[in-house]
Amino acid sequence: MFGRQSRTLRLYETRFVLTVALTLFGCDGTVTGIGRVPRPPEAQLPPAPVETVERGDGGPVNRPAEIAAQHLLVMYAGSRAAPKSITRTKEEARVRAGEALQRIKAGEQFDQVVAAYTDEPGGAARHGSLGRFTYDQMVKTFSDAAFALEVGQVSTVIETGFGFHVIRRTE
């Protein structure tokens, strides 16, 4: 009986010594060390889409909350997200996008031109479809051009950090 109490006492003494030692070295006593570590705040939800914007002259302009569009993207070496296989210069990319636009203006189907010209990964398989998107989901230059189009209308060549786009609004 006395031996069992002695072992229990030693076990508690050992736990106490370990707890003190681990506390001194910054452990919070949990297995992973996560238990008492403050977590970073959760990300805020994006703001709701804005229905109107200000024109340059200060007057409001109505714009839909979201639209749908297709596009083709011609990348150049050094453009944002361009794979290493893209070696054309910026000027060559601009010319290529202009050629694609001329083919569309000449009556060729947008889907066929996308298949022949786009550098966007998976873009040809999707026929350049971007689906529905809000103004804030795309880079400003792209959104400005896309939201200014009427349904069925095709943009001029639009330059963004990703390269040169030709956009067709579908909804």
C-alpha positions as CSV (number, residue, x, y, z in Angstrom):
1,M,0.0,0.0,0.0
2,F,2.7,2.4,0.9
3,G,4.6,1.7,-2.4
4,R,1.5,2.5,-4.5
5,Q,1.1,5.9,-2.9
6,S,4.7,6.6,-3.4
7,R,4.5,5.8,-7.2
8,T,1.4,8.0,-7.5
9,L,3.2,10.9,-5.7
10,R,6.2,10.6,-7.9
11,L,3.9,10.6,-11.0
12,Y,2.3,13.9,-9.8
13,E,5.7,15.4,-9.0
14,T,7.0,14.4,-12.5
15,R,3.9,16.0,-14.2
16,F,4.3,19.2,-12.1
17,V,8.0,19.5,-13.1
18,L,7.3,18.8,-16.8
19,T,4.4,21.4,-16.7
20,V,6.6,24.0,-15.2
21,A,9.5,23.3,-17.6
22,L,7.2,23.3,-20.7
23,T,5.6,26.6,-19.5
24,L,9.0,28.2,-19.2
25,F,9.8,27.2,-22.8
26,G,6.6,28.6,-24.2
27,C,4.5,25.5,-24.6
28,D,0.8,25.9,-23.8
29,G,0.4,22.3,-22.7
30,T,-1.5,21.1,-25.7
31,V,-0.2,18.3,-28.0
32,T,-0.1,20.5,-31.1
33,G,0.5,23.9,-29.4
34,I,-2.5,25.3,-31.2
35,G,-5.0,25.2,-28.3
36,R,-4.3,28.7,-26.9
37,V,-2.7,30.4,-29.8
38,P,-4.9,33.3,-31.0
39,R,-6.2,32.7,-34.6
40,P,-6.0,35.5,-37.2
41,P,-9.3,37.2,-37.9
42,E,-11.4,35.7,-40.6
43,A,-11.3,37.4,-44.0
44,Q,-14.1,39.9,-44.6
45,L,-16.7,39.1,-47.3
46,P,-16.3,41.2,-50.4
47,P,-18.6,44.2,-50.7
48,A,-21.9,43.7,-52.5
49,P,-21.8,44.6,-56.2
50,V,-22.4,48.3,-56.9
51,E,-25.3,49.0,-59.2
52,T,-24.2,52.5,-60.4
53,V,-20.9,54.2,-61.0
54,E,-19.9,57.8,-61.5
55,R,-19.1,59.1,-65.0
56,G,-16.2,61.4,-65.5
57,D,-18.5,64.3,-65.4
58,G,-19.9,63.3,-62.0
59,G,-23.2,61.9,-63.3
60,P,-24.3,58.4,-62.4
61,V,-24.2,55.7,-65.0
62,N,-26.4,52.6,-64.5
63,R,-24.6,49.3,-64.9
64,P,-25.8,45.8,-64.3
65,A,-24.6,43.9,-61.2
66,E,-23.1,41.2,-63.4
67,I,-22.7,40.3,-67.0
68,A,-21.6,37.3,-69.0
69,A,-18.9,37.4,-71.7
70,Q,-16.5,35.6,-73.9
71,H,-12.9,36.7,-74.6
72,L,-9.8,35.7,-76.3
73,L,-6.4,36.5,-74.7
74,V,-3.1,36.9,-76.6
75,M,-0.2,36.8,-74.1
76,Y,3.4,37.9,-74.6
77,A,6.6,37.1,-72.8
78,G,6.6,38.8,-69.5
79,S,2.8,39.3,-69.3
80,R,1.1,38.3,-66.1
81,A,0.6,34.5,-65.8
82,A,2.2,33.9,-69.2
83,P,3.7,30.4,-69.4
84,K,7.4,30.1,-70.5
85,S,6.2,28.7,-73.8
86,I,4.9,32.2,-74.8
87,T,7.9,33.9,-76.5
88,R,6.2,36.6,-78.6
89,T,6.9,40.3,-77.9
90,K,4.3,42.7,-76.7
91,E,4.0,44.3,-80.1
92,E,3.7,40.9,-81.8
93,A,0.9,40.0,-79.3
94,R,-0.9,43.4,-80.1
95,V,-0.7,42.6,-83.8
96,R,-2.0,39.0,-83.3
97,A,-5.0,40.3,-81.2
98,G,-5.7,42.9,-84.0
99,E,-5.7,40.1,-86.6
100,A,-8.2,38.1,-84.4
101,L,-10.4,41.2,-84.2
102,Q,-10.3,41.7,-87.9
103,R,-11.4,38.1,-88.5
104,I,-14.4,38.6,-86.1
105,K,-15.3,41.9,-87.9
106,A,-15.2,40.0,-91.2
107,G,-17.9,37.7,-89.9
108,E,-16.0,34.7,-88.6
109,Q,-17.6,33.0,-85.6
110,F,-16.2,34.3,-82.3
111,D,-15.8,30.7,-81.0
112,Q,-13.6,29.7,-84.1
113,V,-11.4,32.8,-83.7
114,V,-11.0,32.0,-80.0
115,A,-9.9,28.5,-80.8
116,A,-7.3,29.8,-83.3
117,Y,-5.9,32.7,-81.3
118,T,-6.4,32.5,-77.5
119,D,-3.4,31.7,-75.2
120,E,-5.6,31.4,-72.1
121,P,-5.2,27.9,-70.6
122,G,-8.5,26.0,-71.3
123,G,-9.9,29.1,-73.1
124,A,-10.4,27.3,-76.5
125,A,-12.2,24.4,-74.9
126,R,-14.6,26.9,-73.1
127,H,-14.9,28.9,-76.4
128,G,-13.6,31.8,-74.4
129,S,-16.5,31.8,-72.0
130,L,-16.0,33.6,-68.7
131,G,-19.5,32.9,-67.4
132,R,-21.2,35.5,-65.3
133,F,-19.0,37.9,-63.3
134,T,-19.3,41.2,-61.4
135,Y,-17.4,44.3,-62.1
136,D,-15.0,43.8,-59.2
137,Q,-14.1,40.2,-60.2
138,M,-11.9,41.3,-63.2
139,V,-9.1,43.8,-63.5
140,K,-10.4,47.4,-63.9
141,T,-9.4,47.9,-67.6
142,F,-11.1,44.6,-68.6
143,S,-14.3,45.4,-66.5
144,D,-14.5,48.9,-67.9
145,A,-14.5,47.5,-71.5
146,A,-16.8,44.5,-70.8
147,F,-19.4,46.5,-68.9
148,A,-19.5,49.2,-71.6
149,L,-20.5,46.7,-74.3
150,E,-24.1,46.0,-75.3
151,V,-25.1,42.3,-75.5
152,G,-23.6,40.8,-78.6
153,Q,-21.2,43.6,-79.2
154,V,-17.4,43.0,-79.6
155,S,-14.8,45.3,-78.0
156,T,-11.7,46.7,-79.6
157,V,-8.3,45.2,-78.5
158,I,-8.0,45.8,-74.8
159,E,-4.7,45.7,-73.0
160,T,-4.3,44.4,-69.4
161,G,-1.4,43.0,-67.5
162,F,-2.3,39.6,-68.8
163,G,-2.0,40.6,-72.4
164,F,-4.4,41.7,-75.1
165,H,-8.1,40.8,-75.1
166,V,-11.0,40.9,-77.5
167,I,-14.2,40.7,-75.5
168,R,-17.7,39.8,-76.6
169,R,-20.6,40.4,-74.2
170,T,-23.1,37.5,-74.2
171,E,-25.5,38.6,-71.5
